[in-house]
Amino acid sequence: APSLFASMRHVSVLARAVARCSARLHAGASARVCSSDAAGEVRTRFAPSPTGEMHLGGLRTALFNYLFARRHGGKFLLRVEDTDRTRFVPGAVENILGALEWAGFSPDEGAGVGGPHAPYYQSERTSTYRHHVEKLLEDGNAYRCFCTPERLQSVREQMLRAGKRVMYDGHCASLTIDEARQLEQAGKPHTIRLRVPHDGVTTVHDMVRGFVHFANEIIDHQVLLKSDGLPTYHLASVVDDHLMRISHVIRGEEWLPSTPKHLLLYSFFGWEAPHFAHLPLLTNPGGSKLSKRQGDISVDFYKAEGYLPEAVVNFVSLLGWTPPQSSAFGGHSDVLFLRELEKVFTIDHVHKASAVVSREKLDSLGSMHIRAPCLPIFLQTNGGGA
C-alpha cells in the first residue's frame, strides 16, 4: 500500500498555507532575549563536511544552532569543512544548502551567503592554519612527527593486544628541534601533533552535561597538520571558530571526547574558548546508532516521500529536546512551527539520553500538520495559542 505521505506531493498549496499562516501569526514578534554571552552577540555555526547528502543528524545540528542564535538575537553561520579531499563528494555542498532552504531556515553568513569572515570553505584557508600551527611549534605546544604509517599501525596492534587505550605513544615528542629540522630537511614526510601535558586534568563545561573531566594522560597527541599540509578538523575548527567569533559550539556528542584537545588549543593560543553543548546521539528504535549509510535518514528521502518540510523540522526539533508545556498549539504539545521554535528553544531542555528516530512519530506529526495548517490563525482569532 502506498505511504500516506506519498499523497503529500499533491498538497503543496496546503503546505505553503502552513508557512503563511504561521508567519502571519508571528509577524513582528521579537525573538530577542538577554544573551547568555555578556561579552557580545551570540554566534553559532553549522560546519558540515561535504561527504554526501544531508542527513537527519546534520539537519538537527543545523536547526539547533539556528534556533539558539535566533532565540538570543544572534547570527547563524554555515562553514564547509572540506579539507579531507579523499571523502569530498561533488554536489554535496549544494545538497546541504538545498536542504536548509527546503527546511525553511538559511544561514545569516557563510558559504553561499558571504560575509565579513570569508572564505567559509576550509580548503581556501590553508595558509591561515599553517600560520597558526607555526606558532604552536615555536611555543613548544606542537611537534613534528616522522612516524611512518607502518610504525603507527604496529603501535596500534601492540596496544590492542595489551588491552591498552589506542593512542599515539609519543615517540617523536622527545625529538630536539635540531633533530626534527634535520629530518625535515632530508625530506622525511611528517605530520604535526599536539603536545599534551603529561599531568593534570582538562575539564569541559558542557551546557548539556555539566562538568566533564579528562585526565591529560588519556588525551591523544592529535595530528593537527597532515603530511599533505592540510589541517585536521581539530586545528581548523578551533582556529576558524575563534577568527569567526563563534560564541557557542553546538554539535553531536561524538565530539565530546575531542573537546579537551580543543580546549588545550584555545589555552595554547591564549584565546577564550566558546561555550560548548553536545547533543545526544540519534538511534534507531532498536537502540542501534543511526548511520549515514542508511538511505532513509537523508533529508532527500523525506522530501521524495512527500513529507512537509514543516513536519520534518518539527520532528527533528524533538530529537533530544523537550519544548516547554506552555508552547503547545491546540493541546498538542509536540506540534510546533519554526517561528514558535525560535521563541521557545533553550539548551537547558536538551536531553542527555539518546534520541530515538521513530517513523511513526514523524507520520503522526505529519498528519497533524496537514489537518491543521491554519491552526495558529484560528487560535489567534479565538484568543488562544501560546
C-alpha positions as CSV (number, residue, x, y, z in Angstrom):
1,A,0.0,0.0,0.0
2,P,1.3,3.5,-0.8
3,S,2.6,5.6,2.1
4,L,0.1,8.1,3.5
5,F,2.7,10.7,2.9
6,A,3.3,9.9,-0.7
7,S,0.0,11.8,-1.2
8,M,1.6,14.9,0.3
9,R,3.1,15.7,-3.1
10,H,-0.4,16.8,-4.1
11,V,-0.9,19.2,-1.2
12,S,1.9,21.7,-1.9
13,V,-0.7,24.5,-1.8
14,L,-1.7,23.4,1.7
15,A,2.0,23.1,2.7
16,R,2.6,26.7,1.7
17,A,-0.5,27.7,3.7
18,V,1.1,26.3,6.8
19,A,4.1,28.6,6.3
20,R,1.9,31.6,5.5
21,C,-0.4,31.2,8.5
22,S,2.5,30.6,10.9
23,A,4.4,33.6,9.5
24,R,1.3,35.9,9.9
25,L,0.7,34.8,13.5
26,H,4.3,35.6,14.5
27,A,4.9,38.6,12.3
28,G,6.6,41.3,14.3
29,A,7.2,39.1,17.4
30,S,10.6,39.6,18.9
31,A,12.9,36.6,19.3
32,R,15.4,38.5,21.3
33,V,16.1,37.7,25.0
34,C,19.0,38.6,27.2
35,S,22.1,37.0,25.7
36,S,24.0,34.4,27.8
37,D,27.2,35.8,26.4
38,A,27.6,39.2,28.0
39,A,30.8,39.9,26.0
40,G,29.0,40.2,22.7
41,E,26.5,38.8,20.3
42,V,25.7,35.1,20.1
43,R,27.2,33.5,17.0
44,T,26.7,29.8,16.2
45,R,27.8,27.7,13.2
46,F,26.9,24.6,11.3
47,A,30.1,23.1,9.9
48,P,29.4,20.0,7.8
49,S,31.8,18.0,5.8
50,P,30.7,17.7,2.1
51,T,30.8,13.9,2.1
52,G,27.3,13.1,0.9
53,E,23.6,14.0,1.3
54,M,22.4,16.0,4.3
55,H,21.0,13.6,6.9
56,L,18.7,14.0,9.9
57,G,21.5,14.3,12.4
58,G,23.0,17.2,10.3
59,L,19.7,18.8,10.0
60,R,19.1,18.7,13.7
61,T,22.6,20.2,14.4
62,A,21.9,23.0,11.9
63,L,18.4,23.6,13.4
64,F,19.5,23.7,17.0
65,N,22.3,26.2,16.1
66,Y,19.9,28.3,14.1
67,L,17.2,28.2,16.9
68,F,19.8,29.1,19.6
69,A,21.0,32.1,17.6
70,R,17.5,33.3,16.9
71,R,16.5,32.9,20.5
72,H,19.3,35.2,21.5
73,G,19.1,37.6,18.7
74,G,22.4,36.4,17.2
75,K,23.8,35.1,13.9
76,F,23.9,31.6,12.4
77,L,26.8,30.7,10.1
78,L,27.5,27.9,7.6
79,R,31.1,26.8,7.2
80,V,32.2,24.0,5.0
81,E,34.9,21.7,6.4
82,D,36.2,20.3,3.2
83,T,39.9,19.7,3.9
84,D,39.5,15.9,3.7
85,R,39.6,15.7,-0.1
86,T,39.5,11.9,-0.2
87,R,35.9,12.0,1.1
88,F,34.7,15.0,-0.8
89,V,31.6,14.4,-2.8
90,P,30.8,16.8,-5.7
91,G,27.4,18.3,-5.3
92,A,27.3,17.8,-1.5
93,V,27.6,21.5,-0.7
94,E,24.7,22.3,-3.0
95,N,22.7,19.4,-1.3
96,I,23.3,21.0,2.1
97,L,22.3,24.4,1.0
98,G,19.2,23.0,-0.7
99,A,18.2,21.0,2.4
100,L,18.4,24.1,4.6
101,E,16.4,26.2,2.2
102,W,13.7,23.4,1.9
103,A,13.6,23.2,5.7
104,G,12.9,26.9,5.9
105,F,15.9,28.4,7.5
106,S,19.2,29.6,6.0
107,P,22.5,31.0,7.4
108,D,22.9,34.7,8.0
109,E,26.5,34.4,7.0
110,G,28.8,31.8,5.4
111,A,29.0,29.5,2.4
112,G,26.6,30.5,-0.3
113,V,25.8,33.8,1.5
114,G,29.2,35.5,2.1
115,G,30.1,37.7,5.0
116,P,33.0,39.5,6.8
117,H,34.9,36.4,7.7
118,A,35.2,34.8,4.2
119,P,36.3,32.5,2.8
120,Y,33.9,30.0,4.5
121,Y,35.4,26.9,2.8
122,Q,38.3,25.5,4.9
123,S,40.1,24.3,1.8
124,E,40.5,28.0,0.9
125,R,42.0,28.9,4.4
126,T,45.1,26.6,4.5
127,S,47.6,29.5,4.8
128,T,45.8,30.6,7.9
129,Y,46.1,27.2,9.5
130,R,49.8,26.9,8.7
131,H,50.4,30.3,10.2
132,H,48.8,29.2,13.5
133,V,50.5,25.8,13.6
134,E,53.9,27.5,13.3
135,K,53.0,29.5,16.4
136,L,52.3,26.3,18.2
137,L,55.7,24.8,17.1
138,E,57.5,27.9,18.2
139,D,56.0,27.8,21.6
140,G,56.7,24.1,22.0
141,N,53.0,23.2,22.1
142,A,53.2,21.1,19.0
143,Y,55.9,18.9,17.4
144,R,56.8,17.2,14.1
145,C,56.1,13.5,13.9
146,F,58.0,11.4,11.4
147,C,56.5,8.1,12.3
148,T,55.6,6.0,9.2
149,P,52.1,4.5,8.7
150,E,53.7,1.1,9.2
151,R,55.1,2.1,12.6
152,L,51.8,3.6,13.7
153,Q,49.9,0.5,12.7
154,S,52.4,-1.6,14.6
155,V,52.0,0.5,17.7
156,R,48.2,0.3,17.4
157,E,48.3,-3.5,17.2
158,Q,50.6,-3.8,20.2
159,M,48.3,-1.6,22.3
160,L,45.2,-3.6,21.2
161,R,47.0,-6.9,22.2
162,A,47.9,-5.4,25.6
163,G,44.4,-4.2,26.2
164,K,45.5,-0.6,26.4
165,R,43.8,2.5,25.1
166,V,44.8,3.0,21.5
167,M,46.6,6.3,21.1
168,Y,49.9,7.7,19.9
169,D,52.9,6.6,22.1
170,G,54.7,10.0,21.9
171,H,57.7,8.5,20.1
172,C,58.6,11.8,18.3
173,A,57.7,14.1,21.1
174,S,61.2,13.8,22.5
175,L,62.9,14.9,19.3
176,T,65.0,18.0,19.7
177,I,64.5,21.0,17.5
178,D,67.7,20.2,15.6
179,E,66.8,16.5,15.2
180,A,63.4,17.4,13.8
181,R,64.9,20.1,11.5
182,Q,67.4,17.6,10.1
183,L,64.7,15.0,9.3
184,E,62.6,17.7,7.7
185,Q,65.5,19.0,5.5
186,A,66.1,15.4,4.5
187,G,62.6,15.3,3.0
188,K,61.1,12.9,5.5
189,P,57.3,13.0,5.4
190,H,55.8,14.2,8.6
191,T,52.7,15.4,10.4
192,I,52.4,18.0,13.2
193,R,50.9,16.8,16.5
194,L,49.5,18.5,19.6
195,R,51.8,18.3,22.6
196,V,49.6,17.3,25.5
197,P,50.8,17.8,29.1
198,H,51.6,14.6,30.9
199,D,49.9,15.5,34.2
200,G,46.8,17.3,35.2
201,V,43.2,17.3,34.2
202,T,41.3,19.2,31.4
203,T,37.7,20.0,32.3
204,V,35.0,20.6,29.8
205,H,32.0,22.7,31.0
206,D,29.2,21.4,28.7
207,M,25.9,23.1,28.6
208,V,24.1,19.8,28.4
209,R,26.2,17.5,30.6
210,G,27.7,19.9,33.1
211,F,31.4,19.4,34.0
212,V,33.2,16.6,32.3
213,H,36.8,15.8,33.4
214,F,39.5,14.3,31.3
215,A,42.9,13.2,32.7
216,N,45.6,14.6,30.4
217,E,47.4,11.2,30.3
218,I,44.5,9.8,28.2
219,I,44.3,12.7,25.8
220,D,45.8,11.7,22.4
221,H,48.6,13.7,20.8
222,Q,46.3,14.6,18.0
223,V,47.5,15.2,14.5
224,L,46.9,18.9,13.7
225,L,48.5,19.2,10.3
226,K,48.6,16.2,7.9
227,S,51.6,15.2,5.8
228,D,49.9,16.8,2.8
229,G,49.9,20.2,4.5
230,L,46.1,20.2,5.1
231,P,44.7,20.6,8.7
232,T,42.6,18.1,10.6
233,Y,39.3,19.1,12.0
234,H,40.8,19.7,15.4
235,L,43.1,22.6,14.3
236,A,40.9,24.1,11.6
237,S,37.7,24.2,13.7
238,V,39.4,25.9,16.7
239,V,41.2,28.5,14.5
240,D,38.0,29.2,12.5
241,D,35.7,29.3,15.5
242,H,38.0,31.9,17.1
243,L,38.5,34.0,14.0
244,M,34.8,33.9,13.1
245,R,33.9,34.9,16.7
246,I,31.8,31.8,17.3
247,S,30.4,32.1,20.8
248,H,28.6,28.7,21.1
249,V,29.6,25.4,19.6
250,I,26.6,23.1,19.4
251,R,27.4,19.7,17.9
252,G,26.9,16.0,18.3
253,E,28.1,14.2,21.4
254,E,30.6,12.1,19.4
255,W,32.8,15.3,19.5
256,L,32.8,15.5,23.3
257,P,35.9,13.3,23.7
258,S,37.7,15.7,21.3
259,T,36.8,18.8,23.2
260,P,39.7,18.6,25.8
261,K,42.1,18.8,22.8
262,H,40.3,21.8,21.6
263,L,40.4,23.5,25.0
264,L,44.2,22.8,25.1
265,L,44.5,24.6,21.8
266,Y,42.5,27.6,23.0
267,S,44.7,27.7,26.0
268,F,48.0,27.5,24.0
269,F,46.8,30.2,21.6
270,G,45.8,32.4,24.6
271,W,42.2,32.6,23.3
272,E,38.9,32.5,25.3
273,A,37.1,29.3,24.5
274,P,33.4,29.3,23.3
275,H,30.6,27.7,25.2
276,F,30.1,24.0,24.3
277,A,26.9,22.0,24.0
278,H,26.9,18.4,22.9
279,L,23.7,16.9,21.5
280,P,22.6,13.3,22.2
281,L,23.1,10.6,19.7
282,L,20.3,9.6,17.4
283,T,19.4,5.9,17.4
284,N,17.1,3.5,15.6
285,P,14.0,2.2,17.5
286,G,16.1,-0.9,18.4
287,G,18.8,1.2,20.0
288,S,21.5,0.9,17.4
289,K,23.2,4.1,16.3
290,L,21.7,5.9,13.3
291,S,24.1,5.6,10.4
292,K,24.5,8.0,7.5
293,R,24.8,4.9,5.3
294,Q,21.1,4.3,5.8
295,G,19.2,5.8,2.8
296,D,16.1,6.6,4.8
297,I,17.8,9.1,7.1
298,S,18.7,11.6,4.4
299,V,16.7,14.8,4.0
300,D,16.2,14.0,0.3
301,F,14.5,10.7,1.3
302,Y,11.8,12.6,3.3
303,K,11.4,15.2,0.5
304,A,10.9,12.4,-2.0
305,E,8.4,10.7,0.2
306,G,6.3,13.9,0.3
307,Y,6.7,14.9,3.9
308,L,6.0,18.6,4.5
309,P,9.2,20.5,5.5
310,E,7.3,21.9,8.5
311,A,6.6,18.4,9.8
312,V,10.2,17.3,9.3
313,V,11.6,20.4,11.1
314,N,9.1,19.9,13.9
315,F,10.1,16.2,14.1
316,V,13.8,16.9,14.1
317,S,13.4,19.6,16.8
318,L,12.1,16.9,19.2
319,L,15.1,14.6,18.7
320,G,16.7,15.2,22.1
321,W,14.8,18.3,23.1
322,T,11.5,18.8,25.0
323,P,9.5,22.0,24.5
324,P,8.1,24.0,27.4
325,Q,4.5,22.8,28.0
326,S,3.2,26.4,27.6
327,S,4.3,26.4,23.9
328,A,1.6,24.0,22.7
329,F,-0.8,24.7,19.9
330,G,-4.3,23.3,20.3
331,G,-3.3,21.0,23.2
332,H,-0.7,19.1,21.0
333,S,2.5,19.9,23.0
334,D,4.7,18.5,20.2
335,V,3.2,20.4,17.3
336,L,5.4,23.4,16.7
337,F,6.1,25.7,13.8
338,L,9.5,27.1,13.1
339,R,8.6,30.6,14.3
340,E,7.3,29.1,17.5
341,L,10.5,27.1,17.9
342,E,12.6,30.3,17.5
343,K,10.8,31.7,20.5
344,V,10.9,28.8,22.9
345,F,14.1,26.8,22.2
346,T,16.6,26.6,25.0
347,I,19.6,24.4,25.6
348,D,18.6,23.5,29.1
349,H,15.7,21.5,27.6
350,V,18.1,19.3,25.6
351,H,18.4,15.7,27.0
352,K,21.5,13.7,27.8
353,A,19.9,10.4,26.8
354,S,19.9,9.2,23.2
355,A,17.1,10.2,20.9
356,V,15.1,7.6,19.0
357,V,14.2,8.3,15.4
358,S,10.7,7.0,15.1
359,R,9.0,6.9,11.7
360,E,5.6,6.5,13.5
361,K,6.2,9.8,15.4
362,L,7.0,11.6,12.1
363,D,3.9,10.2,10.5
364,S,1.8,11.4,13.4
365,L,3.3,14.9,13.3
366,G,2.8,15.0,9.5
367,S,-0.9,14.2,9.9
368,M,-1.4,17.0,12.4
369,H,0.4,19.5,10.2
370,I,-1.7,18.5,7.2
371,R,-5.0,18.6,9.2
372,A,-4.5,22.0,10.8
373,P,-2.4,24.2,8.5
374,C,-4.2,27.4,9.8
375,L,-4.4,26.4,13.5
376,P,-2.3,29.3,14.6
377,I,-4.6,31.8,12.9
378,F,-7.6,30.1,14.4
379,L,-6.2,30.3,17.9
380,Q,-5.2,33.9,17.5
381,T,-8.7,34.8,16.3
382,N,-10.3,33.0,19.2
383,G,-7.9,34.2,21.9
384,G,-5.9,31.0,22.3
385,G,-2.4,29.9,21.4
386,A,1.0,30.3,23.0
